[in-house]
Amino acid sequence: MIEGFVALYIFMLAAIAGYEVISKVPVILHTPLMSGSNFVHGIVLVGAMVALGQAQTGLEQLVGFVGVVLAAGNVVGGFVVTERMLDMFKASGRGDRR
């Protein structure tokens, strides 16, 4: 029972700390921050695949499969958003000198 409270406490502390850190990031740093978070999401995807590979019951396999699908969607979505953000900083093509 006490282990659940410790896990909840750690989760709440991480959520508060994460919110405070992210809210203080200047706008210009959001693109590099997104790239870093894509790296973390890739690690989450690997962890979900490992968990799915270790699953033994049908419920564990279902939860593992859902985890892999959600993590993969998160990685792909992160790269799409990062690409769109980087496109905003590219030159528009006007006044190009050769």
N, C-alpha and C positions, 0 to 999 in steps of 0.2 A: 504494500500500500504506500509506504513512504517513498519508494522508488518512482512511483507515478507522480507524486508531488514534486520531487526533485526534477524530473524530466519536464514537467509543466513550468516550473520556476525557470529552468534554463531556456526553454522555448520563449517564455515571456520576456526574459532579459535580452535574449538575442533579437526579438522583434523590436523592442524599444531601442536598443542600441543601433540596429539596422536603420530604423526610421530616422533617428537623430543624425546618423552619418550621411544617409542619402539626401536628407532635406538640406544639408549644408553644402552640397556639391554645386559649384558654379555651372551654368549652362554649357560653357565651352568644354567642360570635362565629361559630359554625358556620353559622347561617342566612345572615348577610350574606356569608360566605365562599362558600357554595354559590351564591348569586346571582352573585357575581363569577366563579365558575368556569363558570357557565352562559354568561356572556358570552364567555369564552375558547372554550368548546365550540362556540358559534355561529361564531366565526372559523375554527375547525378545519373546520366543515361547509362554509363558503364556500370554503376552500382545497381541500377534497376535490372540490367541484363544479368548481372551476377546473381541477384536475388531471384530472378525468374529461373535461372539455371539450377538453383538449389531447391526450388519449390517441389514439394512432394504431393500435396493434396490438390484437389481441384480448386479449392478456394485460394490457396497460395498461388497457384498458377494464374488464376484470374486476376488477383491483385497485382502480381508481377507483370502480367501482360498490360494491364491498365497503366501501371507505372512506366513501362517502357514506351507506350504510346504517348503518354502525357509528356514524358521527358524528351522524346524525339520531337514532338510538336513544339516544345519550348525552345529547343536548340534551333530548329529551322526558323521559327518565328523571330528569334533573337538575331539571327544572321540577316533575315529579310529587313528587319527594322534598322540594323546597323548599316546595311547597304544603302537604304533609302536616306539615312542621315548623312552618310558620306557623299552621296550624290548631291546633296544640297550645297556642299562646299566646293564642288567642281566648278571650273570656269564655264561660263555659258556659251563660249565660242565666239562672242563678239569681240572684235578688236584683236584677234589672234595675229601675232607677228611671226612671220616665217623667215 
